[in-house]
Amino acid sequence: MTSTRLLVLAVGSGVVVIVVAVCVVLVVLLVTLAMRGRQKQGMQRHDETQRDLGAAQDRAARAEHERDVAREGAEDLGSDR
């Protein structure tokens, strides 16, 4: 009976409402922090991908340039013969 009286007293005084509200705020805070962490990880992966793409484009441009130089060198050798 004592626990029933304590429960009624807690509900009557608003303690339960306050505890539930605090729990809801904590859950929302944890979910928000988890989403923000995932967002930061996604941004880091996006940045890494952009850097890799830029490096690949640079390598492709250098390879094309070297190919063109090699072709010009081959044409020069062909015209000398």
MDTraj code that builds the backbone (N, CA, C; nanometers):
import mdtraj as md
import numpy as np

residues = "MET THR SER THR ARG LEU LEU VAL LEU ALA VAL GLY SER GLY VAL VAL VAL ILE VAL VAL ALA VAL CYS VAL VAL LEU VAL VAL LEU LEU VAL THR LEU ALA MET ARG GLY ARG GLN LYS GLN GLY MET GLN ARG HIS ASP GLU THR GLN ARG ASP LEU GLY ALA ALA GLN ASP ARG ALA ALA ARG ALA GLU HIS GLU ARG ASP VAL ALA ARG GLU GLY ALA GLU ASP LEU GLY SER ASP ARG".split()
xyz = np.array([
    [0.0811, -0.1184, 0.0000],
    [0.0000, 0.0000, 0.0000],
    [0.0866, 0.1263, 0.0000],
    [0.2032, 0.1160, 0.0608],
    [0.2909, 0.2321, 0.0678],
    [0.3369, 0.2714, -0.0724],
    [0.3686, 0.1714, -0.1551],
    [0.4131, 0.2028, -0.2909],
    [0.3010, 0.2646, -0.3724],
    [0.1788, 0.2232, -0.3488],
    [0.0645, 0.2813, -0.4199],
    [0.0478, 0.4272, -0.3803],
    [0.0644, 0.4552, -0.2519],
    [0.0517, 0.5937, -0.2064],
    [0.1637, 0.6802, -0.2663],
    [0.2849, 0.6236, -0.2729],
    [0.3957, 0.6987, -0.3321],
    [0.3701, 0.7260, -0.4795],
    [0.3155, 0.6263, -0.5499],
    [0.2855, 0.6433, -0.6920],
    [0.1808, 0.7515, -0.7117],
    [0.0768, 0.7478, -0.6313],
    [-0.0283, 0.8494, -0.6413],
    [0.0289, 0.9864, -0.6082],
    [0.1137, 0.9932, -0.5073],
    [0.1752, 1.1203, -0.4695],
    [0.2648, 1.1715, -0.5820],
    [0.3426, 1.0805, -0.6450],
    [0.4315, 1.1209, -0.7531],
    [0.3518, 1.1716, -0.8719],
    [0.2462, 1.1011, -0.9076],
    [0.1628, 1.1440, -1.0201],
    [0.0944, 1.2754, -0.9863],
    [0.0469, 1.2867, -0.8660],
    [-0.0225, 1.4086, -0.8242],
    [0.0694, 1.5286, -0.8205],
    [0.1936, 1.5079, -0.7856],
    [0.2842, 1.6216, -0.7752],
    [0.3536, 1.6547, -0.9068],
    [0.3393, 1.5711, -1.0075],
    [0.3976, 1.5994, -1.1383],
    [0.5373, 1.5449, -1.1568],
    [0.5872, 1.4668, -1.0626],
    [0.7217, 1.4119, -1.0733],
    [0.7315, 1.3186, -1.1937],
    [0.6294, 1.2378, -1.2149],
    [0.6306, 1.1430, -1.3275],
    [0.6353, 1.2190, -1.4594],
    [0.5609, 1.3256, -1.4687],
    [0.5591, 1.4046, -1.5921],
    [0.6971, 1.4633, -1.6188],
    [0.7613, 1.5099, -1.5157],
    [0.8945, 1.5673, -1.5311],
    [0.9948, 1.4604, -1.5732],
    [0.9877, 1.3435, -1.5113],
    [1.0800, 1.2354, -1.5459],
    [1.0587, 1.1906, -1.6892],
    [0.9343, 1.1775, -1.7306],
    [0.9049, 1.1375, -1.8692],
    [0.9552, 1.2444, -1.9662],
    [0.9364, 1.3697, -1.9335],
    [0.9825, 1.4777, -2.0208],
    [1.1350, 1.4761, -2.0335],
    [1.2047, 1.4530, -1.9238],
    [1.3511, 1.4453, -1.9279],
    [1.3956, 1.3282, -2.0142],
    [1.3287, 1.2142, -2.0013],
    [1.3629, 1.0972, -2.0825],
    [1.3415, 1.1252, -2.2312],
    [1.2328, 1.1912, -2.2646],
    [1.2059, 1.2242, -2.4048],
    [1.3135, 1.3179, -2.4587],
    [1.3531, 1.4167, -2.3819],
    [1.4567, 1.5098, -2.4250],
    [1.5886, 1.4365, -2.4459],
    [1.6229, 1.3455, -2.3572],
    [1.7471, 1.2704, -2.3714],
    [1.7449, 1.1818, -2.4961],
    [1.6332, 1.1183, -2.5239],
    [1.6234, 1.0341, -2.6439],
    [1.6380, 1.1195, -2.7690],
    [1.5710, 1.2331, -2.7728],
    [1.5814, 1.3224, -2.8887],
    [1.7249, 1.3714, -2.9053],
    [1.7903, 1.4023, -2.7968],
    [1.9297, 1.4478, -2.8033],
    [2.0209, 1.3387, -2.8579],
    [2.0036, 1.2161, -2.8101],
    [2.0856, 1.1053, -2.8594],
    [2.0625, 1.0795, -3.0078],
    [1.9376, 1.0833, -3.0501],
    [1.9077, 1.0618, -3.1923],
    [1.9685, 1.1726, -3.2767],
    [1.9587, 1.2954, -3.2309],
    [2.0156, 1.4087, -3.3046],
    [2.1668, 1.3962, -3.3171],
    [2.2326, 1.3582, -3.2085],
    [2.3781, 1.3428, -3.2130],
    [2.4185, 1.2286, -3.3062],
    [2.3422, 1.1207, -3.3056],
    [2.3734, 1.0085, -3.3945],
    [2.3572, 1.0504, -3.5409],
    [2.2524, 1.1254, -3.5709],
    [2.2309, 1.1705, -3.7088],
    [2.3416, 1.2664, -3.7518],
    [2.3832, 1.3528, -3.6619],
    [2.4891, 1.4487, -3.6949],
    [2.6208, 1.3753, -3.7202],
    [2.6494, 1.2732, -3.6414],
    [2.7700, 1.1945, -3.6620],
    [2.7702, 1.1264, -3.7980],
    [2.6568, 1.0717, -3.8357],
    [2.6463, 1.0084, -3.9673],
    [2.6626, 1.1109, -4.0787],
    [2.6082, 1.2295, -4.0561],
    [2.6194, 1.3354, -4.1567],
    [2.7657, 1.3758, -4.1750],
    [2.8391, 1.3874, -4.0655],
    [2.9812, 1.4235, -4.0750],
    [3.0601, 1.3151, -4.1462],
    [3.0283, 1.1887, -4.1178],
    [3.0978, 1.0792, -4.1849],
    [3.0689, 1.0833, -4.3346],
    [2.9454, 1.1113, -4.3701],
    [2.9095, 1.1210, -4.5113],
    [2.9831, 1.2342, -4.5808],
    [2.9969, 1.3461, -4.5128],
    [3.0693, 1.4595, -4.5701],
    [3.2170, 1.4258, -4.5887],
    [3.2751, 1.3550, -4.4917],
    [3.4159, 1.3172, -4.5041],
    [3.4346, 1.2220, -4.6220],
    [3.3428, 1.1251, -4.6359],
    [3.3533, 1.0334, -4.7496],
    [3.3366, 1.1079, -4.8810],
    [3.2471, 1.2062, -4.8842],
    [3.2252, 1.2849, -5.0056],
    [3.3518, 1.3633, -5.0406],
    [3.4149, 1.4235, -4.9398],
    [3.5389, 1.4984, -4.9639],
    [3.6488, 1.4071, -5.0170],
    [3.6618, 1.2882, -4.9574],
    [3.7630, 1.1936, -5.0042],
    [3.7358, 1.1515, -5.1485],
    [3.6108, 1.1297, -5.1797],
    [3.5740, 1.0906, -5.3158],
    [3.6067, 1.2015, -5.4147],
    [3.5789, 1.3251, -5.3767],
    [3.6091, 1.4386, -5.4647],
    [3.7599, 1.4519, -5.4869],
    [3.8399, 1.4313, -5.3804],
    [3.9852, 1.4375, -5.3955],
    [4.0345, 1.3252, -5.4868],
    [3.9804, 1.2053, -5.4678],
    [4.0200, 1.0928, -5.5525],
    [3.9823, 1.1183, -5.6982],
    [3.8641, 1.1754, -5.7185],
    [3.8199, 1.2068, -5.8545],
    [3.9116, 1.3101, -5.9183],
    [3.9486, 1.4125, -5.8437],
    [4.0398, 1.5145, -5.8956],
    [4.1755, 1.4562, -5.9315],
    [4.2258, 1.3682, -5.8450],
    [4.3550, 1.3046, -5.8735],
    [4.3460, 1.2168, -5.9977],
    [4.2358, 1.1454, -6.0137],
    [4.2183, 1.0594, -6.1307],
    [4.2094, 1.1436, -6.2586],
    [4.1419, 1.2575, -6.2513],
    [4.1333, 1.3448, -6.3680],
    [4.2708, 1.4007, -6.4040],
    [4.3497, 1.4353, -6.3042],
    [4.4860, 1.4835, -6.3297],
    [4.5703, 1.3759, -6.3974],
    [4.5613, 1.2531, -6.3459],
    [4.6374, 1.1432, -6.4064],
    [4.5926, 1.1179, -6.5500],
    [4.4621, 1.1263, -6.5748],
    [4.4111, 1.1051, -6.7102],
    [4.4612, 1.2141, -6.8047],
    [4.4623, 1.3394, -6.7574],
    [4.5097, 1.4491, -6.8414],
    [4.6587, 1.4317, -6.8725],
    [4.7379, 1.3903, -6.7710],
    [4.8803, 1.3669, -6.7945],
    [4.9019, 1.2525, -6.8926],
    [4.8224, 1.1471, -6.8800],
    [4.8363, 1.0319, -6.9695],
    [4.8017, 1.0714, -7.1132],
    [4.6971, 1.1519, -7.1295],
    [4.6614, 1.1983, -7.2647],
    [4.7730, 1.2839, -7.3230],
    [4.8293, 1.3700, -7.2414],
    [4.9384, 1.4565, -7.2873],
    [5.0584, 1.3722, -7.3302],
    [5.0937, 1.2753, -7.2464],
    [5.2068, 1.1885, -7.2797],
    [5.1791, 1.1085, -7.4066],
    [5.0549, 1.0638, -7.4245],
    [5.0183, 0.9908, -7.5461],
    [5.0334, 1.0806, -7.6684],
    [4.9860, 1.2047, -7.6567],
    [4.9971, 1.2975, -7.7690],
    [5.1438, 1.3261, -7.8024],
    [5.2260, 1.3435, -7.6996],
    [5.3684, 1.3679, -7.7218],
    [5.4315, 1.2474, -7.7897],
    [5.3940, 1.1285, -7.7459],
    [5.4495, 1.0065, -7.8050],
    [5.4069, 0.9936, -7.9514],
    [5.2827, 1.0279, -7.9824],
    [5.2354, 1.0206, -8.1208],
    [5.3112, 1.1206, -8.2085],
    [5.3310, 1.2419, -8.1555],
    [5.4046, 1.3419, -8.2327],
    [5.5471, 1.2959, -8.2567],
    [5.6084, 1.2329, -8.1575],
    [5.7425, 1.1809, -8.1721],
    [5.7467, 1.0705, -8.2755],
    [5.6456, 0.9860, -8.2803],
    [5.6402, 0.8782, -8.3777],
    [5.6192, 0.9347, -8.5186],
    [5.5393, 1.0398, -8.5318],
    [5.5172, 1.1009, -8.6624],
    [5.6459, 1.1662, -8.7119],
    [5.7187, 1.2285, -8.6192],
    [5.8472, 1.2918, -8.6585],
    [5.9456, 1.1878, -8.7074],
    [5.9515, 1.0743, -8.6420],
    [6.0417, 0.9673, -8.6840],
    [5.9991, 0.9108, -8.8196],
    [5.8687, 0.9024, -8.8419],
    [5.8175, 0.8490, -8.9680],
    [5.8478, 0.9417, -9.0851],
    [5.8476, 1.0701, -9.0662],
    [5.8724, 1.1635, -9.1745],
    [6.0222, 1.1735, -9.2080],
    [6.1087, 1.1391, -9.1114],
    [6.2533, 1.1420, -9.1366],
    [6.2984, 1.0263, -9.2234],
    [6.2281, 0.9203, -9.2241],
    [6.2712, 0.8008, -9.2965],
    [6.2436, 0.8108, -9.4407],
])
top = md.Topology()
chain = top.add_chain()
for i, resn in enumerate(residues, 1):
    res = top.add_residue(resn, chain, resSeq=i)
    for name in ("N", "CA", "C"):
        top.add_atom(name, md.element.get_by_symbol(name[0]), res)
traj = md.Trajectory(xyz[None], top)
